[in-house]
Amino acid sequence: MGLAIDTYLHADRQTILALKAYAEMVFASVPFGLVVLDADLTILSANRAFLKSMGLAAEAVRGRRFSDVIAADGIEERVLELIAGGQAQHDVLLSMGRAGAAPRKPVRVTLTGIHLAEEEEEEEEEARILVIIEDVTEEERLRAQARAHEQRFHDLVQGLDAIVWEAEAATFAFTFVSQRAEAILGYPVERWLAEPGFWAGILHPQDRERTLALCREATVRGQDHVLEYRAIAADGRVVWLRDAVHVVHDDSGRGERLRGVMVDITERKQAEEWQQHYTQVLDSLIAGVPLRDVLERIAAFAEQQGKGALCSILLASADGRHLTHGAAPSLPEFYNRAVDGLEIGEGAGSCGTAAAIARTVIVEDVMTHPSWAPWRELAERAGLRACWSEPIVSAEGKVLGTFALYYRESRAPTPEEIDLIRRAARLAAIAIERAHAQEVLRLAAVVFEQSVEGIMVTDAAERILMVNRAFVALTGYAPAEVIGRTPRILNSGRHDAAFFRALKESLKTEGRWQGEIWNRRKSGEIHPVWMSISTVRDPKGTATHHISLLVDISEQKAQAARIEQLAFYDPLTGLPNRALFMDRLKQALAGAHRHGKPLALLFLDLNRFKEINDTQGHAIGDHALIEVARRFQATLRQEETLARIGGDEFVVIAEGTDQS
């Protein structure tokens, strides 16, 4: 507050005395500090507000130099400037307190000169200095608080792993963009703010028209909206963004500005694409699609994920000494023919070496790498410069082939590209193992159809008349031990009377029966058998004999269980994997919906698991996962499902649970 009193009062003495008395009353009662000094900076008077704020008494200050009573750096220099120049000084911010004491408080000071003289007095009264002091402690506190809030907001916005932005609603011209924009997309903030149409220009060509139309439509309606679209980063990468947009309205309700947050969701989108790809590959395998076609699909997906990549999948020969063509949708045909039959061995290019050492092989430039010396001319003709190869390894550690990415320029892989070839190689391993298992089953079926393992002939009274050597090998009984006896000698006890009544009824009405039956060997071992029984009738149609064909299906069931294990169970912990988890979740959700019962999902992961792998090694990490899975499983009810969905992540499906 400024108070300037440069007034010469001209009145008679009575009037002057009255005015002085009034001035003294005002002086004493104003809410801020007032101090009157003479030219020597001696305190002539001070009001109550000043004395109270400084904790002083009137008699302790009157007649003393201001600097002896009050500590305020720079105030004497200000007063001397006032005396010398005669110009009042306003809103001077100082730190003031009692001399020799602490702490000081922030104050705003105004310095001005005053004169009091009577009209008949010829000489002017000596000049006085009025010091007006306002305590701005609360004001400074609020200002500091505002600065802190502003800094906190700034740190929050700039620290978010997202692009915070504001733009004009009509033009989409940015008025603010957080610094994180450069880290996420590579463009400097200055370009966002300066270039008209910058945002539209970085949208992926396939998403641009749709995204702009959706944004304009929502803005015209004044509705907040969320968009997901692809943007092209400064280095050419495709980045998926989730853009949550808030429309700021003017007084008329029209959209005036847009404020939003862009979040990089590339990893989430890639995970969704991989999950969909996994599902399609597994569906193809289940549907019996030929392995070559499945591998072509895996290769094409890898090329889609790796910009500029050309994929090759080679399969290990039966003797494990060569690599044969599996899939290569984009490589030249002459190149595929040339590498078909490549001998496995160290120094045999990227793929031959990877298959030999069962490790990733990265060749950044095939024209200079020694292992590519025999194939440089071939690679140059095909326009290939880099080749990264990953061995395709079975669950048992057997090399099944190689998965490779070629590039037409010399380059090293990024961590994301290394992850791509390893994930694709694991999926190819599942496909190859599944195809091999299906081939084994197919061959087993052919053997079953063409080569009967066991033959047993009985008469109408069900007495065994004859058996073959395969029957002996199957059951452990010698012919003399079974002839004349009934097939009940093989009864395992696992089938009830109803089962055998149905069997006999089928023989009576249809003349045949076939199905799975559990028999008991001489050793007491119970085993599954695929049994076909046919009735032999005489010319009159009377049943005279029954011929039973017995095929041991223990191996087939084990193979089926193994295939199921590969497809639906985690090979490390034996828990259901993501595919089986999703299937059981669908069933559980349907049951919960049908019966109106609650369903709970519990997601579990292991804190600091990476430290175990990093410090103790992956073998110890695997043992830790196995033990954790065992302990989790031990605490669950039988009807609950525990699945491992990746890394150190587990999930539990708990049906019929309450809120607790």
Protein Blocks (a to p, Z undefined) as FASTA:
>chain_A
ZZdddddddddfklmmmmmmmmmmmmmmpmbdcddddfkopafbdcfklmmmnopafklm
gopafklmpgcehklmmmmmmmmnopacehiacddddehiacdddddddddddddddfkl
mbdcddddddddddfklmmmmmmmmmmmmmmmmmmmmmpgcddddddfklopafbdcfkl
mmmnopafklmmmmghklmmmpcfklmmmmmmmmmmmmmnopacddddddddfkopacdd
dddddddddfkopafbdcdddddfklmmmmmmmmmmmmmmmmmmmnopafklmmmmmmmm
mmmmmghiacddddddfkopaccdfbdckbcfklmmmmgopacdehiajklmmmmnopac
ddfblklgmklmmmmmmmmmnopabdcddddddfkopafbdcddddfbdcdddfklmmmm
mmmmmmmmmmmmmmmmmmmmmmmmmmmmmmcfbdcdddfkopafbdcfklmmmnopafkl
mgopafklmpgolacfklmmmmmmmmmmnopacdddddddfkopacdddddddddddfko
pafbdcdddddfklmmmmmmmmmmmmmpcfklopacfklmmmmmmmmmmmmmmnopacdd
dddddehklmmmmmnojklmmmmmmmmmmmmmmmpcfkbccddfbhjbccdddehiafZZ
